[in-house]
Amino acid sequence: TVTLKFLTSNTPNDLKAGQALIDAFEAKNPNIKVDLETRPGGAPGDNIVKTRLATGDMDDVFEYNSGSLFRAIDPARNLVDLSDQPWQSDLDPSFKSVVSLDGKYYGAPVGGAGAGGILYNKKVYADLGLKVPTTWADFMANNAKIKAAGKAPVIQTFKTTWTSQLFVLGDFYNVLQADPKFPDMYTANKAHYADTPAAIKGFQHQADVFKAGYLNSDFASASYDAGVKMLVSGDGVQYPQLTFTLAAIQANYPNDVNNIGFFAMPGDDAGSNGATIWEPAGLYIAKTTQHLAEAKKFVAFVASTAGCDAQTKAVGIYGPYVIKDCALPADVPPMVSDLDAYFKAGKTAPALEFLSPVKGPSLEQITVEVGSGITSPEDGAKLYDQDVQKEAQQLGLPGW
């Protein structure tokens, strides 16, 4: 019997999913035992991963971020190249882009994907005869009809400051369609929000809904929890938010889950509209493993339909899997099926934070100011460009 060590984060869902994957895998592979180890999330967890890789003390298999944080752990030096694994052909291209470096693929997905866009009350939409908008003009036309019906068209919850960022962060699919080179140019300090027409539109849109009077009256003092309550009650109809909000709705308003849908942040062109994705974490094999064949076998199981089924049984469905053969159950919440439609149409792209390590810490304060009419969109974009400069310099990125 060979024993593998598997490191994952200590959040309740990750623990449940990790143990379910182990149980299902061991049932099919009685000669391989997998020991589950945990680490904290956030910066302490990052430090543990980086320290263990640097000292050669990493577990055989470990779960960690995809995207820019994945690139920061020096994949070529520390991780096993999994490009030749048969399951790679089953992965969604948008996920493969955030676990790859120099044409080599290093990770398998753990869990489902999320998205940033607009959560909306489907019942109110039906009552008012509204259609899901695919352009900004359509979105603003819907807002006018919702306001005329005596409801708040757009929910904002600036007491919980991080929620103010979605008009900017959720718009990145549209930015990428207009300027595919933006992530690389942005990382190299050759393109910025303030001087890129497509990128500044997220700030402009946030200002537009404020100026038009489409926000809930208590937008400055409302909390995230209050925003979710407003959405499910129908007092507020559209909430720029992450689809991970589904967990809060299921926990607190289980009878309203089927009334809440999702659509991508509208842009200029209906034909190029799509969803900005928060990709799943990756599962990686450390180069220091002494059990490479068994580790590959475990990772392959996680990237299979059996792996998806084990995770679904343990923690439920909060977003589409990025493995092509992992079909969603027929009774998933509308928020998940709505997002899955973008995957099936091939209209998804990773959020900027998965493609570039450049992200300033003050965006949420800046978007509160823009969304409150205190700061203009142009000045907000300039402030954010200044904010990210400090972060890029601290990371030692070339060109900054």
Secondary structure as UniProt FT lines:
FT   STRAND          2..9
FT   HELIX           12..28
FT   TURN            30..31
FT   STRAND          32..39
FT   HELIX           42..55
FT   STRAND          61..64
FT   HELIX           68..71
FT   TURN            72..73
FT   HELIX           75..78
FT   TURN            83..84
FT   HELIX           86..90
FT   HELIX           93..96
FT   TURN            97..98
FT   STRAND          100..101
FT   TURN            102..103
FT   STRAND          104..105
FT   STRAND          108..110
FT   STRAND          114..121
FT   HELIX           122..128
FT   HELIX           136..148
FT   TURN            149..150
FT   STRAND          152..154
FT   TURN            158..159
FT   HELIX           161..165
FT   HELIX           166..169
FT   TURN            170..171
FT   HELIX           172..178
FT   TURN            180..181
FT   HELIX           182..187
FT   TURN            188..189
FT   TURN            194..195
FT   HELIX           197..211
FT   TURN            212..213
FT   TURN            217..221
FT   HELIX           224..233
FT   STRAND          236..242
FT   HELIX           243..245
FT   HELIX           246..252
FT   HELIX           254..259
FT   STRAND          260..264
FT   HELIX           270..272
FT   STRAND          275..278
FT   STRAND          281..286
FT   TURN            287..288
FT   HELIX           292..302
FT   HELIX           305..315
FT   TURN            324..325
FT   TURN            330..331
FT   HELIX           334..344
FT   TURN            345..346
FT   STRAND          348..350
FT   HELIX           352..355
FT   TURN            361..362
FT   HELIX           363..371
FT   TURN            372..373
FT   HELIX           377..395
FT   TURN            398..399
//
